Amino acid sequence: MKRIIIIFTLICFFSCSNSDDGISSEEGSIIGTWYGVSSTFNDNNIGIPDNNIVKFTSNNRTEFVYEGFGNNGEDISELGTWAKSGNTLTIEWDGADSGLGIYVLTITELSSNSLTWETVISGEGTLVESFQK
């Protein structure tokens, strides 16, 4: 009987997750290059995210690449500094106009190869974007 109690205790201990912040229990690092997979606005599919390449570096710098959005189909990049606290990702854009320089996202999934976040756009709705490494 004692052996059964020990086995049961071990199973419970190792099967419990310590993740209670809404992020996937297989949390990965945000650092790396992510490629846009899908985006929805108010639950309507709107295709691949406009910022279809997103880079996060270990020195807390980020680059959002908008492929083909510039003059003559050139790529446009937005650069900034990122900080992550729990499931909140805050980006402060370089050289942004006052009041427009901070972008706050809620990470709903982060694993070694998958990243999904959402943001509420005031007065318009919710944007959800998914990326893969």
trRosetta pair geometry for C-beta under 8 A, 3 or more apart (Angstrom, degrees):
i j d omega theta_ij theta_ji phi_ij phi_ji
1 4 5.7 -53 -155 31 37 113
1 5 6.7 36 150 -17 67 103
2 5 5.8 -54 -153 35 35 112
2 6 6.5 35 151 -18 66 105
3 6 5.7 -54 -149 37 32 111
3 7 6.3 31 154 -17 66 106
4 7 5.8 -53 -145 38 31 110
4 8 6.2 32 155 -19 64 108
5 8 5.7 -55 -145 38 29 112
5 9 6.3 32 155 -21 63 107
6 9 5.7 -55 -148 36 29 113
6 10 6.4 29 154 -18 64 106
7 10 5.8 -56 -149 37 31 111
7 11 6.4 31 154 -20 65 106
8 11 5.8 -54 -147 35 31 111
8 12 6.4 29 155 -16 64 106
9 12 5.9 -57 -149 38 30 109
9 13 6.2 30 154 -22 65 109
10 13 5.6 -55 -144 35 30 113
10 14 6.3 12 165 -4 66 110
11 14 6.5 -66 -144 45 25 97
11 15 5.9 12 164 -12 64 120
12 15 6.2 -67 -137 42 23 103
12 16 6.4 31 164 -33 62 107
13 16 6.5 -58 -157 18 23 111
17 20 7.8 145 110 -56 98 67
17 25 4.6 -77 -135 -122 135 131
19 23 6.2 -102 -170 71 124 80
19 24 7.5 -14 146 116 164 25
19 25 4.6 -169 31 -110 141 67
19 27 6.5 162 -105 -29 136 117
21 86 4.6 -149 -154 -166 142 97
21 87 4.9 172 146 -26 104 105
22 87 5.0 -42 70 -35 105 167
22 106 7.8 -20 107 173 144 106
22 107 8.0 139 102 91 99 67
22 108 6.5 -62 150 -128 103 58
23 27 5.3 51 127 -95 124 108
23 86 7.8 -174 -17 170 122 63
23 87 5.0 -173 -50 -94 102 106
23 107 5.8 17 -100 112 108 107
23 108 7.3 -179 -105 -175 56 17
23 109 6.8 137 -152 -118 64 23
23 110 5.2 -22 -161 31 118 100
24 27 6.1 157 80 -73 76 57
24 109 4.9 50 -30 -143 115 72
24 110 6.1 -165 34 51 102 47
24 111 5.2 -43 90 -59 149 95
24 114 7.7 54 -3 83 161 111
26 111 4.7 27 101 -123 102 104
26 112 7.2 -63 148 -9 105 87
27 110 5.4 29 -142 92 73 98
27 111 6.9 -107 -121 -98 17 47
28 110 5.6 -137 48 152 75 78
28 111 4.7 66 -12 164 115 26
28 112 3.9 172 -102 -73 139 41
28 113 7.2 111 -28 -13 172 39
28 114 7.9 114 21 45 135 59
29 32 6.9 104 101 -13 98 107
29 112 7.7 33 25 -117 72 59
30 56 4.9 -22 133 84 91 166
30 82 7.7 -123 119 132 140 147
30 84 6.0 153 7 -55 150 155
30 89 7.2 152 -123 -107 161 128
30 107 7.8 -95 -88 -100 122 150
30 110 6.4 -43 -75 -146 82 132
30 115 6.8 89 -125 -111 76 135
31 56 5.1 -117 -112 105 41 99
31 57 6.6 46 -143 -154 94 16
31 58 5.4 31 -128 -72 145 70
32 55 7.5 -108 126 -141 29 62
32 56 6.5 9 37 56 42 87
32 133 5.4 -2 130 -119 142 120
33 53 6.6 -14 -170 -168 98 94
33 54 7.5 154 -157 82 50 44
33 55 5.0 -16 -103 -102 74 84
33 133 6.9 106 78 -138 59 75
34 53 7.3 150 80 -158 53 45
34 54 4.6 -17 62 64 105 94
34 55 7.4 -173 21 -78 72 36
34 56 7.6 30 -6 2 110 98
34 115 5.4 -44 -127 37 147 136
34 131 3.7 46 166 152 116 138
34 132 6.8 140 -155 64 76 17
34 133 6.0 -54 -101 -81 62 60
35 52 6.6 13 -163 164 64 77
35 53 6.0 -13 -106 -102 63 68
35 131 6.1 146 65 -159 31 85
35 132 5.8 -33 60 65 87 71
35 133 7.5 119 12 -123 87 16
36 39 7.1 -24 -165 -35 114 105
36 48 4.5 102 120 -176 118 89
36 49 3.9 -137 -131 40 133 94
36 51 6.8 141 -62 92 129 52
36 52 3.7 -92 22 -134 127 64
36 53 7.1 -86 -9 -50 90 36
36 54 7.5 94 -56 -10 82 98
36 129 6.8 -54 -130 -172 96 106
36 130 7.6 100 -157 83 56 52
36 131 5.6 -46 -93 -100 39 82
37 48 6.9 -121 147 -121 6 81
37 130 4.7 -55 62 104 109 97
37 131 6.0 167 0 -109 92 23
37 132 5.4 68 -52 -8 127 101
38 45 7.0 -52 -166 -140 107 93
38 47 7.4 -132 -138 160 57 19
38 48 6.7 -61 -92 -98 30 46
38 49 7.7 53 105 -31 15 79
38 129 7.5 178 94 -150 48 47
38 130 4.8 12 54 46 83 113
39 45 7.8 114 83 -156 47 52
39 46 5.2 -47 97 66 95 95
39 47 6.5 -6 46 76 92 46
39 48 6.7 64 3 170 100 15
39 49 4.5 114 -50 -76 132 71
39 50 8.0 -31 9 -7 165 64
39 127 6.7 -6 -172 -172 107 88
39 128 6.6 166 -153 88 58 54
39 129 4.5 -9 -104 -104 98 74
39 130 7.1 -164 -73 18 52 70
40 43 5.7 6 163 -133 131 18
40 44 6.0 150 -161 66 83 32
40 45 5.5 -44 -100 -91 86 41
40 46 6.3 140 -121 9 29 86
40 127 7.5 169 86 -151 49 45
40 128 4.8 1 53 54 92 103
41 44 5.7 -30 67 59 70 91
41 46 5.2 32 3 -22 103 138
41 125 6.0 91 175 95 81 129
41 126 7.3 167 -153 85 48 46
41 127 5.3 -12 -104 -101 79 73
41 128 7.9 -169 -76 23 35 69
42 125 4.0 -42 -64 -174 102 151
42 126 6.2 118 -79 45 50 73
48 52 5.3 28 149 -107 116 115
49 52 5.6 162 78 -84 77 56
49 129 4.4 48 -82 -141 132 122
49 130 7.9 178 -30 45 115 43
49 131 7.4 -40 17 -71 139 92
50 66 5.5 -2 154 -126 87 104
50 69 7.0 61 -175 -75 101 140
51 54 5.8 59 139 -70 109 96
51 64 4.0 -33 -149 -173 131 108
51 65 6.7 112 -161 58 69 38
51 66 5.6 -53 -97 -76 56 78
51 78 7.5 -55 -113 30 124 115
51 129 7.7 20 58 -163 97 162
52 65 7.0 -62 64 90 64 84
52 66 7.3 96 14 -125 78 40
52 67 5.6 -50 51 13 120 110
53 63 8.0 -10 116 110 93 93
53 64 7.6 145 86 -163 58 41
53 65 3.9 -9 67 54 106 118
53 67 6.8 79 0 -40 108 105
54 62 7.0 -10 -174 -169 85 104
54 63 7.4 171 -153 87 43 53
54 64 5.4 -7 -109 -109 81 69
54 65 7.4 -151 -71 21 36 76
54 131 6.1 -67 36 -106 119 162
55 62 6.4 160 86 -154 61 54
55 63 4.5 6 50 51 109 94
55 65 7.4 51 -7 -16 101 106
56 61 7.8 160 -153 84 44 45
56 62 5.3 -12 -101 -102 65 89
56 82 6.0 -51 -130 44 102 156
57 60 7.2 -58 80 17 77 15
57 61 4.7 2 44 56 118 88
57 62 7.3 -158 13 -75 77 41
60 81 5.5 32 135 -163 98 82
60 82 5.5 -148 -166 62 72 67
60 83 6.5 21 -150 -76 125 62
61 79 7.1 -13 -174 -168 99 93
61 80 7.4 159 -157 90 58 35
61 81 6.2 -45 -104 -104 52 58
61 82 7.3 94 -173 12 5 88
62 79 7.1 158 85 -154 56 47
62 80 5.3 -17 60 67 99 81
62 81 7.1 143 14 -122 90 8
62 82 4.5 74 -31 -31 125 118
62 91 5.9 -66 51 -128 150 116
63 77 5.3 -16 -168 -165 102 116
63 78 7.1 154 -155 76 50 48
63 79 5.5 -15 -101 -101 76 72
64 77 6.8 149 75 -156 49 59
64 78 4.5 -4 53 53 104 100
64 80 8.0 13 -3 16 100 107
65 75 5.6 -8 -170 -177 97 123
65 76 7.5 151 -157 79 50 44
65 77 5.3 -21 -100 -99 67 84
66 69 3.9 -17 132 11 116 141
66 70 7.7 126 91 -34 101 78
66 75 6.6 154 77 -162 51 67
66 76 4.5 -12 59 62 108 94
66 77 7.4 -170 19 -78 74 33
66 78 7.6 53 -14 -10 106 95
67 75 5.2 -29 -115 -107 49 97
68 73 4.8 -26 -139 -159 78 74
68 74 7.5 133 -118 65 29 14
68 75 6.7 -2 -27 -84 35 59
69 74 8.0 -59 65 84 47 55
69 75 7.2 48 32 -143 79 37
69 76 4.7 -69 78 15 107 118
70 73 7.1 12 68 111 71 12
70 74 3.5 -48 77 75 126 89
70 75 6.2 2 3 70 119 12
70 76 4.6 146 -59 -55 98 92
71 74 5.9 8 63 21 59 113
78 93 5.9 -42 176 -133 110 114
78 94 8.0 170 -180 39 65 85
79 93 7.3 108 82 -154 42 67
79 94 4.8 -7 92 19 92 129
80 91 4.9 78 106 177 144 93
80 92 5.4 176 -171 84 110 43
80 93 4.2 -67 -85 -104 125 40
80 94 5.4 -153 -91 -15 55 73
80 101 8.0 162 -122 -173 123 81
80 103 7.8 96 90 24 174 114
81 91 7.2 157 78 -154 41 56
81 92 5.0 -11 57 57 93 97
81 94 7.6 99 -16 -58 81 83
82 89 6.4 -15 -164 -171 109 92
82 90 7.0 150 -154 82 57 50
82 91 5.1 -22 -98 -99 79 76
82 92 7.9 -174 -80 20 33 67
83 89 7.6 161 83 -154 44 48
83 90 5.0 -13 60 61 92 99
84 88 7.1 160 -153 86 52 52
84 89 5.2 -15 -103 -103 83 73
84 90 7.7 -178 -81 21 36 69
84 107 7.6 17 -142 -14 112 141
85 88 5.2 -14 66 63 82 102
85 90 7.6 10 13 1 100 109
87 106 5.8 36 132 -166 101 72
87 107 4.6 -135 -163 59 75 86
87 108 7.3 68 -172 -77 129 34
87 110 8.0 -169 -124 -1 79 123
88 104 6.6 -19 -166 -165 99 95
88 105 7.4 145 -159 78 50 49
88 106 6.3 -29 -101 -105 61 62
88 107 7.4 -135 -63 9 13 88
89 104 7.4 149 82 -157 53 46
89 105 4.4 -19 65 65 103 101
89 106 7.7 -175 21 -85 82 13
89 107 5.6 84 -21 -41 112 104
89 117 6.4 -58 33 -119 132 145
90 102 6.5 -15 -169 -165 97 98
90 103 7.3 149 -159 78 48 51
90 104 5.3 -12 -105 -104 77 74
90 105 7.7 -172 -76 25 33 70
91 102 7.2 152 81 -155 50 48
91 103 4.3 -14 61 59 102 103
91 104 7.9 -164 24 -72 68 33
91 105 7.4 32 -4 -1 104 108
92 96 7.9 -137 179 22 60 128
92 101 5.6 30 -161 147 72 98
92 102 5.4 -18 -102 -99 72 73
92 103 7.9 -170 -75 21 27 73
93 96 4.0 77 85 -40 114 126
93 100 7.6 -39 49 121 132 76
93 101 4.9 -136 51 -149 86 67
93 102 7.6 -141 8 -67 81 27
93 103 6.8 67 -35 -11 102 109
96 100 4.9 -137 167 94 113 86
96 101 3.3 161 70 -93 127 79
97 100 4.6 37 67 31 87 123
97 101 7.1 -166 64 -46 37 87
98 101 7.3 -32 -120 -9 23 111
103 119 7.3 -38 -178 -113 84 158
104 119 6.7 138 90 -125 59 108
105 117 4.2 22 169 170 122 137
105 118 7.0 142 -162 67 78 27
105 119 5.0 -65 -108 -65 67 105
106 117 6.2 151 75 -161 41 79
106 118 5.3 -25 62 63 96 80
106 119 6.9 154 13 -82 78 53
107 110 5.2 7 171 -38 132 117
107 115 7.2 -59 -140 -160 104 83
107 116 7.3 114 -161 82 60 52
107 117 5.0 -43 -98 -98 53 90
108 116 5.0 -51 66 102 95 103
108 117 6.5 155 9 -111 80 31
108 118 5.9 37 -22 -3 123 104
108 128 7.6 -21 20 -139 142 107
109 114 5.8 -34 134 124 118 105
109 115 6.7 173 96 -145 78 23
109 116 4.1 40 40 33 104 105
109 130 7.7 11 58 -122 124 95
110 114 7.4 -171 -134 94 22 65
110 115 5.5 26 -110 -114 70 74
110 116 7.8 -134 -57 34 55 60
111 114 4.7 24 45 46 103 91
111 115 7.9 -145 34 -63 57 53
112 133 7.3 -75 144 24 58 142
113 132 5.7 19 161 -159 83 83
113 133 4.6 -106 -133 37 66 102
114 130 7.3 -18 -166 -167 87 98
114 131 7.5 151 -157 84 43 54
114 132 5.7 -17 -99 -105 61 76
114 133 7.9 -93 -46 3 33 83
115 130 7.1 156 88 -156 53 51
115 131 4.5 -13 64 62 101 100
115 132 7.5 -177 23 -79 76 29
115 133 7.9 84 -9 -41 105 82
116 128 6.7 10 -177 -178 101 94
116 129 7.1 179 -147 91 59 43
116 130 4.5 -15 -100 -103 91 81
116 131 7.4 178 -76 22 46 66
117 128 7.4 -175 95 -146 37 56
117 129 6.0 -8 59 58 79 86
118 126 5.7 8 -176 -178 116 104
118 127 6.5 164 -152 86 64 49
118 128 4.4 -22 -97 -98 96 75
118 129 7.6 159 -89 16 46 63
119 126 7.3 168 85 -151 34 62
119 127 5.4 -10 59 59 83 98
120 125 7.4 -115 -147 144 66 24
120 126 5.3 -33 -101 -97 67 76
120 127 7.9 174 -93 20 19 72
121 124 4.2 -27 102 58 109 117
121 125 6.1 6 52 57 97 49
121 126 7.4 179 14 -91 77 23
121 127 6.0 56 -23 -12 113 109
